[in-house]
Amino acid sequence: MSETTTVRRVRHVARTGDADRKNAAAALQRALDRRDNGGATGHVTG
């Protein structure tokens, strides 16, 4: 790329509902819980 080339960044804003956001946050938290300490259910693999 030359120095005069400008990079245009397009921000894709998805208008997700509040429920979708909460579901995604809950799924992420469950994944983190499983990774960290076996999760809320106490299920341990390995």
Contact map, one row per residue, 1 for C-alpha under 8 A:
1110100000000000000000000000000000000000000000
1111100000000000000000000000000000000000000000
1111100000000000000000000000000000000000000000
0111110000000000000000000000000000000000000000
1111111000000000000000000000000000000000000000
0001111100000000000000000000000000000000000000
0000111110000000000000000000000000000000000000
0000011111000000000000000000000000000000000000
0000001111100000000000000000000000000000000000
0000000111110000000000000000000000000000000000
0000000011111000000000000000000000000000000000
0000000001111100000000000000000000000000000000
0000000000111110000000000000000000000000000000
0000000000011111000000000000000000000000000000
0000000000001111100000000000000000000000000000
0000000000000111110110000000000000000000000000
0000000000000011111110000000000000000000000000
0000000000000001111111000000000000000000000000
0000000000000000111111100000000000000000000000
0000000000000001111111110000000000000000000000
0000000000000001111111111000000000000000000000
0000000000000000011111111100000000000000000000
0000000000000000001111111110000000000000000000
0000000000000000000111111111000000000000000000
0000000000000000000011111111100000000000000000
0000000000000000000001111111110000000000000000
0000000000000000000000111111111000000000000000
0000000000000000000000011111111100000000000000
0000000000000000000000001111111110000000000000
0000000000000000000000000111111111000011000000
0000000000000000000000000011111111100010000000
0000000000000000000000000001111111110010000000
0000000000000000000000000000111111111111000000
0000000000000000000000000000011111111111000000
0000000000000000000000000000001111111110000000
0000000000000000000000000000000111111110000000
0000000000000000000000000000000011111110010000
0000000000000000000000000000000011111111111110
0000000000000000000000000000011111111111111100
0000000000000000000000000000010011000111111000
0000000000000000000000000000000000000111111000
0000000000000000000000000000000000001111111100
0000000000000000000000000000000000000111111110
0000000000000000000000000000000000000110011111
0000000000000000000000000000000000000100001111
0000000000000000000000000000000000000000000111
